[in-house]
Amino acid sequence: MNYLLSLLKNLIILLFLPLSVFAQEFKKYHIWDEFYTEGSTIADVNKDGKLDIIAGARWFENPDGNRTNIWSTKSSTTTRAT
């Protein structure tokens, strides 16, 4: 019974929270001129200590840690895991 009351209380609290509590802000950076994939991730692909972007079979090399510089695109077949 206590479980149900606790669950009901939490549901009521969630109903009255503004949606802005759950919203996250993201800044969009344009790195490719055509649609390629829905998803992406980040990792240090070339092991240079900087996070690169991986999208589908392409990855974008982080030039120097500065998001405003040109990110060159690479094919995933050009890098081998070691």
C-alpha positions as CSV (number, residue, x, y, z in Angstrom):
1,M,0.0,0.0,0.0
2,N,2.8,2.4,0.9
3,Y,4.4,1.7,-2.5
4,L,1.2,2.7,-4.4
5,L,0.9,5.9,-2.4
6,S,4.5,6.8,-3.1
7,L,4.0,6.0,-6.8
8,L,0.8,8.1,-6.9
9,K,2.6,11.0,-5.1
10,N,5.5,10.9,-7.6
11,L,3.1,10.8,-10.6
12,I,1.3,13.9,-9.3
13,I,4.5,15.8,-8.8
14,L,5.6,14.9,-12.4
15,L,2.3,16.1,-13.8
16,F,2.7,19.5,-12.3
17,L,6.4,20.1,-13.2
18,P,6.9,22.5,-16.1
19,L,8.1,20.8,-19.3
20,S,11.2,23.1,-19.3
21,V,12.5,21.0,-16.4
22,F,13.0,18.1,-18.8
23,A,14.2,20.2,-21.8
24,Q,17.8,20.2,-22.7
25,E,19.5,22.9,-24.8
26,F,21.8,21.8,-27.6
27,K,23.8,24.0,-30.0
28,K,23.8,22.9,-33.6
29,Y,27.1,22.9,-35.6
30,H,26.9,22.4,-39.4
31,I,29.6,19.9,-40.5
32,W,28.1,18.3,-43.6
33,D,26.1,19.6,-46.6
34,E,23.9,16.6,-47.3
35,F,21.8,14.1,-45.3
36,Y,23.9,11.1,-44.3
37,T,22.6,9.4,-41.1
38,E,20.2,9.9,-38.2
39,G,22.6,9.1,-35.5
40,S,26.2,10.0,-34.4
41,T,28.6,9.6,-31.5
42,I,31.9,10.9,-30.4
43,A,35.2,9.1,-29.7
44,D,38.9,9.6,-30.1
45,V,39.1,7.7,-33.4
46,N,42.7,8.5,-34.3
47,K,44.0,8.5,-30.7
48,D,45.3,12.1,-30.8
49,G,43.6,13.1,-27.5
50,K,40.7,15.0,-29.2
51,L,37.1,13.8,-29.5
52,D,36.1,13.2,-33.2
53,I,32.6,12.8,-34.5
54,I,31.4,9.4,-36.0
55,A,28.3,9.4,-38.2
56,G,27.5,6.2,-40.2
57,A,30.6,5.1,-42.1
58,R,32.3,8.5,-41.9
59,W,34.1,10.2,-39.1
60,F,35.1,13.8,-38.8
61,E,38.5,14.6,-37.4
62,N,38.7,17.2,-34.7
63,P,41.4,19.7,-36.1
64,D,42.6,21.1,-32.9
65,G,39.9,21.1,-30.2
66,N,38.4,24.3,-31.6
67,R,34.8,23.7,-32.8
68,T,35.0,26.6,-35.3
69,N,37.8,25.3,-37.4
70,I,37.3,23.0,-40.4
71,W,36.7,19.3,-39.6
72,S,37.9,17.0,-42.3
73,T,35.8,14.0,-43.2
74,K,37.3,10.5,-43.3
75,S,35.9,7.1,-44.4
76,S,35.7,4.5,-41.6
77,T,37.8,2.2,-43.7
78,T,40.8,4.6,-43.5
79,T,41.3,4.0,-39.7
80,R,42.2,0.6,-38.2
81,A,41.8,-0.2,-34.6
82,T,45.0,-1.2,-32.8
